[in-house]
């Protein structure tokens, strides 16, 4: 599984569920493209499933931070890099899943794919948390 998708707009997802952050790099935004940071944040808030049945009890503020590619609300033409810091990374509950994969999760396939070198805490790269970067990339693409 590649962490990059696309051609005209190329996105690269990075981070793990219980690592320092998750995020995305978006390449291909033309210089001058308006980036409404408030709109990006609103799209990110819509991703939250806090009120849904079966939702994770994990609570995080999910505040986007632009590291590069934006100046005075416009794309510079350089790659956009956006992160969301992981603030709730209590991993004690995941220790047993290093040895005993959870049914219905990607613990075992991740171990096989990465030869046991993957970060298993909170699902690592296979956590629902990773979708936050894709939401950020989608919000950027449709802004005018």
C-alpha beads as a LAMMPS data file, in Angstrom:
LAMMPS data file: protein, C-alpha beads

144 atoms
143 bonds

1 atom types
1 bond types

-500.0 500.0 xlo xhi
-500.0 500.0 ylo yhi
-500.0 500.0 zlo zhi

Masses

1 110.0

Atoms # bond

1 1 1 0.000 0.000 0.000
2 1 1 1.462 3.301 -1.053
3 1 1 1.054 6.340 1.144
4 1 1 0.688 8.524 -1.971
5 1 1 -2.240 8.931 -4.353
6 1 1 -2.983 11.002 -7.437
7 1 1 -1.222 12.698 -10.299
8 1 1 -2.352 16.318 -10.805
9 1 1 -2.984 16.671 -7.095
10 1 1 -0.635 14.244 -5.383
11 1 1 -1.262 13.537 -1.739
12 1 1 1.007 11.717 0.669
13 1 1 -0.417 10.639 3.993
14 1 1 1.884 10.249 6.994
15 1 1 1.857 9.469 10.692
16 1 1 0.497 6.801 12.998
17 1 1 -2.449 6.732 15.367
18 1 1 -0.340 7.062 18.506
19 1 1 2.652 8.858 16.993
20 1 1 3.278 12.595 17.406
21 1 1 0.922 13.554 14.564
22 1 1 -0.956 12.522 11.454
23 1 1 -1.025 14.589 8.322
24 1 1 -0.801 15.007 4.607
25 1 1 1.356 16.673 1.978
26 1 1 -0.549 17.962 -1.060
27 1 1 1.381 18.692 -4.236
28 1 1 -0.076 20.362 -7.304
29 1 1 -1.992 23.283 -5.791
30 1 1 -1.469 26.201 -8.130
31 1 1 0.057 29.333 -6.659
32 1 1 -2.629 31.805 -5.666
33 1 1 -5.289 29.187 -4.858
34 1 1 -7.314 30.539 -1.927
35 1 1 -6.986 28.357 1.159
36 1 1 -9.771 29.023 3.644
37 1 1 -8.305 27.583 6.818
38 1 1 -11.642 27.901 8.616
39 1 1 -13.325 25.796 5.930
40 1 1 -10.612 23.168 6.207
41 1 1 -11.157 23.049 9.981
42 1 1 -14.950 22.743 9.520
43 1 1 -14.501 19.788 7.171
44 1 1 -12.219 18.181 9.715
45 1 1 -14.840 18.682 12.452
46 1 1 -17.421 16.888 10.273
47 1 1 -15.179 13.799 10.349
48 1 1 -15.667 13.409 14.100
49 1 1 -17.876 10.476 15.038
50 1 1 -18.091 11.341 18.725
51 1 1 -21.882 11.151 18.803
52 1 1 -22.155 8.002 16.664
53 1 1 -22.904 4.563 18.141
54 1 1 -19.747 2.483 18.498
55 1 1 -17.489 5.522 18.128
56 1 1 -14.096 5.473 19.755
57 1 1 -13.971 6.919 23.260
58 1 1 -10.748 8.701 22.279
59 1 1 -11.127 12.483 22.369
60 1 1 -8.747 14.769 20.494
61 1 1 -9.099 18.422 19.456
62 1 1 -8.156 17.706 15.789
63 1 1 -6.841 21.169 15.040
64 1 1 -5.148 21.505 11.671
65 1 1 -1.797 23.227 11.487
66 1 1 -0.321 24.269 8.138
67 1 1 3.444 23.830 8.117
68 1 1 4.145 24.955 4.562
69 1 1 2.677 25.975 1.233
70 1 1 0.391 28.798 2.401
71 1 1 1.119 32.502 2.696
72 1 1 -1.549 35.074 3.560
73 1 1 -4.371 32.611 2.831
74 1 1 -3.130 31.583 -0.626
75 1 1 -1.232 28.562 -1.877
76 1 1 2.369 29.450 -2.688
77 1 1 2.764 26.733 -5.320
78 1 1 5.015 24.730 -3.005
79 1 1 3.636 21.528 -1.451
80 1 1 1.097 22.083 1.311
81 1 1 1.927 20.254 4.517
82 1 1 -0.795 19.955 7.145
83 1 1 -0.654 18.142 10.461
84 1 1 -2.933 17.278 13.344
85 1 1 -1.115 16.595 16.566
86 1 1 -2.059 13.455 18.462
87 1 1 -2.674 14.486 22.038
88 1 1 -4.335 11.346 23.414
89 1 1 -1.750 8.645 22.898
90 1 1 -2.254 6.414 25.938
91 1 1 -1.138 3.116 24.457
92 1 1 -1.302 0.727 27.405
93 1 1 -4.510 -0.898 26.181
94 1 1 -2.787 -1.918 22.925
95 1 1 0.184 -3.801 24.395
96 1 1 -1.484 -7.202 24.200
97 1 1 -2.334 -6.734 20.513
98 1 1 1.347 -6.756 19.595
99 1 1 1.289 -10.510 20.288
100 1 1 -2.411 -11.229 19.790
101 1 1 -4.023 -9.407 16.832
102 1 1 -7.577 -8.126 17.207
103 1 1 -10.237 -9.800 15.077
104 1 1 -11.726 -7.430 12.515
105 1 1 -8.729 -5.083 12.602
106 1 1 -5.629 -4.807 10.413
107 1 1 -3.214 -5.828 13.184
108 1 1 -2.211 -9.118 11.555
109 1 1 -2.088 -7.920 7.919
110 1 1 0.036 -4.945 9.040
111 1 1 2.441 -7.268 10.846
112 1 1 2.746 -9.474 7.755
113 1 1 3.121 -6.540 5.321
114 1 1 5.798 -4.770 7.357
115 1 1 7.520 -7.863 8.770
116 1 1 6.686 -6.931 12.358
117 1 1 8.347 -3.508 12.113
118 1 1 5.032 -1.634 11.991
119 1 1 3.801 0.545 14.845
120 1 1 0.859 -1.447 16.251
121 1 1 -0.280 1.067 18.874
122 1 1 -3.805 2.242 18.225
123 1 1 -3.734 0.505 14.856
124 1 1 -0.713 2.525 13.653
125 1 1 -1.075 3.357 9.947
126 1 1 -4.276 1.320 9.804
127 1 1 -6.233 3.387 12.314
128 1 1 -9.304 5.421 11.475
129 1 1 -7.241 8.370 12.700
130 1 1 -5.315 8.276 9.412
131 1 1 -8.462 9.396 7.559
132 1 1 -7.973 12.892 9.006
133 1 1 -5.190 13.550 6.489
134 1 1 -7.451 12.524 3.606
135 1 1 -10.140 14.918 4.840
136 1 1 -7.552 17.710 4.880
137 1 1 -6.468 16.879 1.333
138 1 1 -10.059 16.835 0.109
139 1 1 -10.857 20.173 1.717
140 1 1 -7.855 21.773 -0.019
141 1 1 -8.747 20.416 -3.432
142 1 1 -12.214 21.890 -3.564
143 1 1 -11.345 25.345 -2.265
144 1 1 -11.337 28.169 -4.781

Bonds

1 1 1 2
2 1 2 3
3 1 3 4
4 1 4 5
5 1 5 6
6 1 6 7
7 1 7 8
8 1 8 9
9 1 9 10
10 1 10 11
11 1 11 12
12 1 12 13
13 1 13 14
14 1 14 15
15 1 15 16
16 1 16 17
17 1 17 18
18 1 18 19
19 1 19 20
20 1 20 21
21 1 21 22
22 1 22 23
23 1 23 24
24 1 24 25
25 1 25 26
26 1 26 27
27 1 27 28
28 1 28 29
29 1 29 30
30 1 30 31
31 1 31 32
32 1 32 33
33 1 33 34
34 1 34 35
35 1 35 36
36 1 36 37
37 1 37 38
38 1 38 39
39 1 39 40
40 1 40 41
41 1 41 42
42 1 42 43
43 1 43 44
44 1 44 45
45 1 45 46
46 1 46 47
47 1 47 48
48 1 48 49
49 1 49 50
50 1 50 51
51 1 51 52
52 1 52 53
53 1 53 54
54 1 54 55
55 1 55 56
56 1 56 57
57 1 57 58
58 1 58 59
59 1 59 60
60 1 60 61
61 1 61 62
62 1 62 63
63 1 63 64
64 1 64 65
65 1 65 66
66 1 66 67
67 1 67 68
68 1 68 69
69 1 69 70
70 1 70 71
71 1 71 72
72 1 72 73
73 1 73 74
74 1 74 75
75 1 75 76
76 1 76 77
77 1 77 78
78 1 78 79
79 1 79 80
80 1 80 81
81 1 81 82
82 1 82 83
83 1 83 84
84 1 84 85
85 1 85 86
86 1 86 87
87 1 87 88
88 1 88 89
89 1 89 90
90 1 90 91
91 1 91 92
92 1 92 93
93 1 93 94
94 1 94 95
95 1 95 96
96 1 96 97
97 1 97 98
98 1 98 99
99 1 99 100
100 1 100 101
101 1 101 102
102 1 102 103
103 1 103 104
104 1 104 105
105 1 105 106
106 1 106 107
107 1 107 108
108 1 108 109
109 1 109 110
110 1 110 111
111 1 111 112
112 1 112 113
113 1 113 114
114 1 114 115
115 1 115 116
116 1 116 117
117 1 117 118
118 1 118 119
119 1 119 120
120 1 120 121
121 1 121 122
122 1 122 123
123 1 123 124
124 1 124 125
125 1 125 126
126 1 126 127
127 1 127 128
128 1 128 129
129 1 129 130
130 1 130 131
131 1 131 132
132 1 132 133
133 1 133 134
134 1 134 135
135 1 135 136
136 1 136 137
137 1 137 138
138 1 138 139
139 1 139 140
140 1 140 141
141 1 141 142
142 1 142 143
143 1 143 144
